[in-house]
């Protein structure tokens, strides 16, 4: 493996290193200072939905510990912090009266970042839809896209002057596929009709949000965050190769084509178009010019044809990792080449603006021993994936930065607090933070990179 210094030297001087979190996963204070309930507040309390009915009620109590958490981020030497703004804190019912105390919290948080010299990279939506909007259909209803644009306007007018870049939506795949088709995430639907409607509503919400943000602050760099999958055929058989292409369209192109090309692929329209609430002019709204985009990457998929699939198109299935390949504690295959291969493939297929890796990291569940968390597997994962980022740069991919997921252990959605992705260990009973050895390695890498700057 490369030395810290040699790896750091592979990144240009202006390359951005950061860490990432999301509001519902760390903030807690679910009923504090006027915050309204979200779909995850409700979903997590339903038996059988989340591991042991864990919830974000307290989480990492970042709402109260934000100052020491920002000091922790600063101590890592990173350039930037990617976080999300909780829609229910700003608009408890999704629309209507603004909760000024919610805006005040993010005022303080952003001012604290600026005071510490941290660049500000917020995301407007990371899955915590105000529960009231679910009564109107949630992401299956066009009105939610319109409400999201109103929320965007409020946030940007109040906070946008201190943002370095703004993302609209984090991982529409999870919001549509996991949440409305597979039933794994809130609101837990298993419906092709709901899925198709949510896909178009999310894409439209992104476009309307970009328009609203640009109207409020024209010079704010705007983007979105996609968890496009690195998809490989499981074999060289023609049927698996064809299935992998269909899987690419269904999981990746269903968002990327409308956002970057202003169209849906014919396959998507043929299979889902009649269920998508598409109106005249929608695709022009979705296809807003972007200043950047974010890619979240964790693991690749090996795709086989699945003609028996009950969900219909794409008639493809992702195979479980083989016994001889490394996996993380959440069961995901480790393959750093998937990251560099995916970046190169996406830039071949689409005319894309510059990119940030907005999430990348690994779940390993080591606990402290004598005050030390020896998570060598996470360090190895990060080292390999950062080398893959450097490989992408060598291939002329316009990669501008890397945000490690995650700053700290947190509420891992349907997995509750069972799975740990952080470079900082959190004792949820005491809220004590312990920097893991992987965090020390990342701090040293960033330090070596900074030492190389003129």
C-alpha positions in Angstrom: 0.0 0.0 0.0 1.2 3.6 -0.6 2.6 5.7 2.2 0.4 8.5 3.5 2.7 11.0 1.9 2.7 9.3 -1.5 -1.1 8.9 -1.5 -1.6 12.5 -0.4 0.7 13.7 -3.2 -1.6 12.1 -5.8 -4.3 14.8 -5.1 -4.0 18.4 -6.5 -3.5 21.2 -4.0 -7.1 22.4 -4.3 -8.6 19.0 -3.7 -11.2 19.2 -0.9 -11.2 16.7 2.0 -14.2 16.6 4.3 -16.5 14.5 6.4 -20.3 14.0 6.1 -23.4 13.4 8.3 -27.2 13.7 8.0 -29.6 15.5 10.3 -31.9 12.6 11.3 -29.0 10.3 11.9 -27.1 12.6 14.4 -29.2 15.5 15.6 -31.7 14.0 18.1 -33.8 16.6 19.8 -36.7 15.3 17.8 -39.3 17.3 19.6 -37.1 20.3 20.6 -37.7 23.9 19.7 -40.7 23.5 17.4 -39.4 20.6 15.2 -42.2 18.7 13.6 -42.3 14.9 13.1 -40.9 13.3 10.0 -41.8 10.1 8.3 -38.8 8.5 9.9 -40.0 9.5 13.4 -43.2 7.6 12.6 -41.6 4.7 10.7 -39.0 3.9 13.3 -41.6 3.4 16.0 -43.6 0.8 14.0 -42.7 -2.7 15.1 -40.6 -4.6 12.6 -39.4 -1.6 10.6 -36.2 -0.6 12.3 -33.8 -2.8 14.3 -35.2 -3.0 17.8 -37.4 0.0 17.1 -34.4 2.3 17.4 -35.1 5.9 16.4 -33.5 9.3 15.9 -35.1 10.7 19.0 -31.7 11.2 20.7 -29.2 9.9 18.2 -25.8 11.5 18.8 -27.5 14.6 20.4 -25.6 16.8 17.9 -28.4 19.4 18.4 -26.9 20.1 21.8 -23.3 19.0 21.2 -22.8 20.8 17.9 -20.0 23.1 19.1 -17.8 20.3 20.4 -18.6 18.3 17.3 -17.4 21.2 15.1 -14.3 21.3 17.2 -13.8 17.6 16.6 -14.2 18.2 12.8 -11.7 21.0 13.0 -9.2 18.8 14.8 -9.2 16.4 11.8 -7.8 19.2 9.7 -10.4 18.7 6.9 -11.5 21.5 4.6 -15.3 21.0 4.7 -18.3 19.6 6.4 -21.2 18.1 4.5 -24.4 17.9 6.6 -28.1 18.1 6.0 -30.8 20.5 7.0 -33.9 19.0 8.6 -37.0 20.1 6.7 -39.2 19.5 9.8 -37.1 21.9 11.9 -37.8 24.7 9.4 -41.4 24.0 8.4 -42.9 21.6 11.0 -45.8 20.8 8.6 -43.7 20.9 5.4 -45.5 24.1 4.3 -46.9 27.1 6.1 -45.5 28.9 9.1 -41.7 29.0 9.5 -40.2 27.8 12.7 -37.6 30.5 13.4 -36.0 28.4 16.1 -35.1 25.8 13.5 -33.5 28.4 11.3 -31.7 29.8 14.3 -30.1 26.4 15.0 -28.6 26.2 11.5 -27.6 29.9 11.7 -25.5 29.0 14.8 -24.2 25.8 13.2 -23.1 27.5 10.0 -21.6 30.5 11.8 -19.7 28.0 13.9 -18.3 26.3 10.8 -17.3 29.7 9.3 -15.6 30.7 12.5 -13.5 27.5 12.4 -12.6 27.9 8.8 -14.7 25.0 7.6 -16.4 25.2 4.2 -20.1 24.7 4.3 -21.7 22.0 2.2 -25.3 21.5 3.2 -27.9 19.2 1.7 -31.5 20.3 1.7 -33.1 16.8 1.9 -31.7 13.7 3.4 -34.9 11.6 3.8 -36.7 13.3 6.8 -39.9 14.3 5.0 -42.3 16.3 7.3 -44.9 13.8 8.3 -47.8 16.1 7.5 -46.9 16.0 3.8 -47.3 12.2 3.9 -51.0 12.8 4.4 -51.1 14.4 1.0 -49.2 11.5 -0.6 -45.7 12.3 0.3 -43.2 11.9 -2.6 -45.9 10.3 -4.7 -47.7 13.7 -4.9 -46.7 16.6 -7.1 -47.6 19.0 -4.3 -44.6 17.7 -2.3 -42.2 18.9 -5.1 -43.8 22.3 -4.9 -43.5 22.4 -1.2 -39.8 21.5 -1.5 -39.2 24.5 -3.7 -40.9 26.7 -1.1 -38.7 25.2 1.6 -35.6 25.7 -0.6 -36.4 29.4 -1.0 -36.7 29.9 2.8 -33.5 28.2 3.6 -31.4 29.8 0.9 -32.6 33.3 1.7 -31.7 32.9 5.3 -28.6 30.8 5.2 -27.3 30.8 1.6 -24.9 33.7 2.0 -22.5 31.4 4.0 -22.8 28.3 2.0 -20.0 27.2 -0.3 -22.2 24.8 -2.3 -25.7 23.4 -1.9 -27.1 20.0 -2.8 -30.8 19.6 -3.3 -31.6 15.9 -2.6 -29.5 13.0 -1.3 -29.8 9.7 -3.0 -33.2 9.6 -4.8 -32.6 5.9 -5.4 -33.1 5.3 -1.6 -36.1 7.5 -1.5 -37.7 5.8 -4.5 -36.4 2.2 -4.7 -35.8 1.4 -1.1 -38.7 3.4 0.3 -41.5 3.0 -2.3 -40.7 -0.3 -4.1 -38.9 -2.5 -1.7 -40.5 -1.3 1.5 -37.2 -1.1 3.5 -37.1 2.6 4.3 -39.8 5.0 5.3 -42.7 5.1 4.3 -42.2 1.4 3.7 -44.3 1.0 0.5 -44.0 -1.9 -1.9 -45.8 -0.5 -5.0 -44.7 -0.1 -8.6 -47.2 2.7 -8.9 -45.9 4.5 -5.9 -42.4 4.0 -7.0 -43.0 5.4 -10.5 -44.8 8.4 -9.1 -42.0 9.0 -6.5 -39.3 8.9 -9.2 -40.8 11.7 -11.2 -41.8 13.7 -8.2 -38.2 13.5 -6.8 -36.7 14.5 -10.2 -39.2 17.4 -10.4 -38.5 18.5 -6.9 -34.8 18.7 -7.7 -35.4 20.9 -10.7 -37.9 23.2 -8.9 -35.4 23.4 -6.0 -32.6 24.5 -8.3 -34.8 27.2 -9.8 -35.8 28.4 -6.3 -32.2 28.5 -5.0 -31.0 30.3 -8.1 -33.7 32.9 -7.8 -32.8 33.5 -4.2 -29.0 33.5 -4.6 -27.8 33.3 -8.3 -24.1 32.8 -7.4 -24.6 29.8 -5.1 -23.0 26.6 -6.6 -25.8 24.1 -6.9 -25.7 20.3 -7.3 -27.4 17.1 -6.3 -26.2 13.8 -4.8 -26.8 10.4 -6.5 -25.8 7.0 -5.3 -25.3 5.6 -8.8 -24.3 1.9 -8.7 -21.2 0.4 -10.2 -22.9 -2.4 -12.1 -21.0 -5.4 -13.6 -22.5 -8.4 -15.4 -22.1 -11.5 -13.2 -20.8 -13.4 -16.2 -19.9 -12.9 -19.9 -23.2 -14.6 -20.9 -25.2 -12.4 -23.2 -28.3 -12.6 -21.0 -26.3 -11.3 -17.9 -24.7 -8.5 -19.9 -28.1 -7.4 -21.2 -29.5 -7.6 -17.7 -26.7 -5.4 -16.3 -27.5 -2.8 -18.9 -31.2 -2.9 -17.9 -30.2 -2.6 -14.3 -28.0 0.4 -15.1 -31.0 2.1 -16.7 -33.4 1.2 -13.8 -31.1 2.2 -10.9 -28.9 4.9 -12.4 -30.2 6.3 -15.7 -33.7 6.8 -14.3 -32.3 9.8 -12.4 -29.3 10.8 -14.4 -31.0 11.0 -17.9 -33.7 13.4 -16.8 -31.4 15.5 -14.6 -28.5 15.8 -17.1 -30.2 15.1 -20.5 -33.8 16.2 -19.9 -35.3 12.9 -21.0 -36.3 9.5 -19.7 -35.0 6.4 -21.4 -37.5 4.7 -23.7 -37.3 1.6 -21.4 -38.3 3.6 -18.4 -41.2 5.3 -20.2 -42.4 2.0 -21.6 -42.4 0.3 -18.2 -43.3 3.1 -15.9 -44.3 6.2 -17.9 -48.1 5.6 -17.6 -47.7 5.7 -13.8 -45.4 8.8 -13.7 -47.3 12.2 -13.2 -45.4 13.8 -16.1 -46.8 17.2 -17.3 -45.7 19.4 -20.2 -42.6 21.2 -19.4 -41.5 19.0 -16.5 -38.4 17.6 -18.1 -37.1 21.1 -18.9 -37.6 22.0 -15.2 -35.7 18.9 -14.1 -32.9 19.5 -16.6 -31.4 22.5 -14.8 -27.7 23.3 -15.5 -25.7 22.3 -12.4 -22.4 23.5 -11.1 -21.4 20.2 -9.6 -22.8 16.8 -8.6 -22.1 14.3 -5.9 -21.5 10.6 -6.1 -22.0 8.3 -3.1 -20.3 5.0 -3.4 -19.9 2.0 -1.1 -20.0 -1.3 -3.0 -20.5 -2.7 -6.5 -23.3 -5.0 -7.8 -22.8 -8.2 -9.9 -25.9 -8.6 -12.0 -27.6 -11.7 -13.4 -30.7 -12.0 -15.5 -33.8 -12.8 -13.4 -36.7 -13.7 -15.6 -38.8 -14.8 -12.6 -38.6 -11.4 -10.9 -41.9 -10.4 -9.4 -41.1 -6.7 -9.8 -40.9 -6.9 -13.5 -38.4 -4.6 -15.3 -35.4 -4.7 -15.2 -35.6 -8.5 -14.8 -32.2 -8.4 -13.1 -30.9 -9.4 -9.7 -27.8 -8.4 -7.8 -25.9 -11.5 -6.6 -24.6 -11.8 -3.0 -20.8 -11.5 -2.6 -18.8 -14.6 -3.2 -17.3 -16.4 -0.2 -13.7 -15.4 -1.2 -14.3 -11.6 -1.4 -14.0 -9.2 1.5 -17.2 -7.8 2.9 -17.9 -5.2 5.5 -19.9 -5.9 8.7 -23.1 -4.8 6.9 -22.4 -7.5 4.2 -21.3 -5.2 1.4 -18.5 -6.3 -1.0 -15.3 -4.3 -0.8 -14.1 -3.3 -4.3 -12.4 0.0 -4.8 -12.2 -0.5 -8.5 -15.9 -0.1 -8.6 -15.5 3.6 -7.7 -13.0 4.5 -10.3 -14.7 2.3 -12.9 -18.1 4.0 -12.2 -16.8 7.5 -12.4 -15.2 6.8 -15.8 -18.3 5.0 -17.1 -20.6 7.9 -16.1 -18.4 10.5 -17.7 -18.4 8.4 -20.9 -22.2 8.2 -20.9 -23.2 11.7 -19.8 -22.0 15.3 -20.2 -21.4 16.0 -16.5 -20.2 18.9 -14.4 -17.4 18.5 -11.9 -18.0 15.8 -9.2 -17.4 15.3 -5.5 -17.4 11.9 -3.9 -20.0 13.0 -1.3 -20.1 9.7 0.6 -17.7 6.8 0.9 -16.9 4.7 3.9 -17.4 1.3 5.5 -19.3 -0.4 8.3 -17.1 -2.1 10.8 -18.3 -2.5 14.4 -15.2 -2.5 16.5 -15.6 -1.2 20.1 -13.1 0.6 22.1 -10.5 -1.4 24.0 -8.6 0.6 26.7 -9.9 3.7 25.0 -8.6 2.8 21.5 -10.7 1.6 18.5 -8.4 -0.4 16.3 -10.4 -0.5 13.1 -7.7 -1.5 10.7 -10.2 -2.8 8.2 -11.8 0.6 7.8 -8.4 2.2 7.4 -7.6 -0.3 4.7 -11.0 0.4 3.0 -10.4 4.2 3.0 -6.9 3.9 1.7 -7.9 1.7 -1.2 -10.9 3.9 -2.1 -8.9 7.1 -1.9 -6.3 5.5 -4.2 -9.3 4.8 -6.6 -10.2 8.5 -6.4 -6.6 9.3 -7.4 -6.9 6.8 -10.3 -10.0 8.7 -11.5 -8.1 11.9 -11.4 -5.3 10.3 -13.5 -8.0 9.4 -16.0 -9.0 13.1 -16.2 -12.2 12.8 -14.2 -13.0 16.3 -12.8 -13.1 15.1 -9.2 -12.9 18.1 -6.8 -13.2 16.5 -3.4 -14.0 13.6 -1.1 -16.3 13.5 1.9 -15.8 10.5 4.2 -19.0 8.8 5.5 -19.2 9.2 8.3 -17.8 11.6 10.8 -19.3 9.6 13.7 -21.3 6.4 14.3 -25.0 7.2 14.1 -28.6 6.0 13.4 -28.2 3.8 10.4 -31.8 3.9 9.2 -33.4 0.4 9.1 -30.3 -1.0 10.9 -30.8 1.3 13.9 -27.6 1.7 16.0 -26.4 -1.8 15.2 -24.1 -0.7 12.3 -21.2 1.7 12.7 -19.8 3.7 9.8 -18.0 6.5 11.8 -14.4 7.4 12.1 -15.5 8.5 15.6 -17.0 6.0 17.9 -20.1 7.1 19.8 -21.1 5.6 23.1 -24.9 6.2 22.8 -25.4 5.9 26.6 -23.0 8.6 27.5 -22.5 10.5 24.1 -18.7 10.2 24.6 -16.9 10.5 21.3 -13.7 8.5 20.7 -11.6 9.1 17.6 -10.9 5.7 16.0 -7.6 4.7 14.5 -9.1 5.2 11.0 -9.9 8.8 12.0 -6.4 9.3 13.1 -5.2 7.9 9.7 -7.6 10.3 7.8 -6.4 13.2 9.9 -2.8 12.4 9.1 -3.6 12.0 5.4 -5.2 15.4 5.3 -2.3 16.8 7.2 0.2 15.3 4.7 -1.9 16.8 1.8 -1.9 20.2 3.4 1.8 20.0 4.0 2.3 19.6 0.3 0.3 22.8 -0.5 2.4 25.9 -1.5 
